[in-house]
């Protein structure tokens, strides 16, 4: 299967949404390996932190920004895909605030089918396209004990949106959008795979935590998932009273997620695969609270003690593909917790 198997210095990689939480780490890994990186952002201003973080590479011409103001427009990615050897598509419409399913689903699906269409027309040198999906496309957050793998799909959230519309709720709408977007990718590739010289791979991470690739000065500089982590672990106030029993899901360090994306470009047998990248499951916030309290010396002045008593543990994610195909070794909860608290301490958060 196609992959980037020669020296990284021979390749240019397009990273969409390059200023994002995961993508910023991806860009750094690619640059340090020797790749040239073209990173899309919605405006020059949104790429300023990325250029500052990797200034030496930008000055040497190894990092270039490409402005894509609206990824929902037809042909939005046409210019960006020209002349690149691979695509890491991380850009997506985020959030769980959509009132109606179509407001989230349509742009999310278009964001995926749009990059495929552009690569089909203008990506003449592309060898592989890796797309960021999520474990929300694998399974819905459930109050039952369940083990899931890459063969599973979150059909329940899709059905809830079809039957309930906006009453399905923001989480179900978001999950349905990611499920349908990933299905659209695989359907598109199955239809066109004999017409293109490249293949596809998908990375499905659960909750992504960990430090930022750039320097942090306030809580506003941190992505939404790490903010939720901070509120739970340091303040103990994530979504109220019994919330430290939430979400009984999976977690992964952002640096491992980024590494998995790059490996998916480089490992030939990753082509055509859907790969869950999970550092641990099931977890609840209290697990991180307990880990934070166990650190000695503590990297942060005070953290919550949390709660005692039984916790419910529901979803366990399979990780055999990540380990067997990509050779992943995931960071521990202790390492993630220490590094995250050190970041907060440095920023004075």
Secondary structure, 3 states (H helix, E strand, C coil): CCCCCCCHHHCEEEEECCCCHHHHHHHHHHHHHCCEEEEEECCCHHHHHHHHHCHHHHHCCCEEEEECCCCCCCCCCCCCCCCCCEEEECCCCCCCCCCCHHHHHHHHHHHHHHHHHHHHHHCCCCCEEEEECCHHHCCCCCCCCEEECCCCCCHHHHHHHHHHHHHHCHHHHHHHHHHHHHHHHHHHHHHHHHHCCCEEEEEEECEEECCCCCCCCCHHHCCHHHHHHHHHHHHCCCCCCCHHHCEEEEEEEHHHHHHHHHHHHHCHHHCCCEEEECCEEEEEHHHHHHHHHHCCCCCCCCCCCCCCCCCCCCEEECCHHHHHCCCCCCCCHHHHHHHHHHHHHHHCC
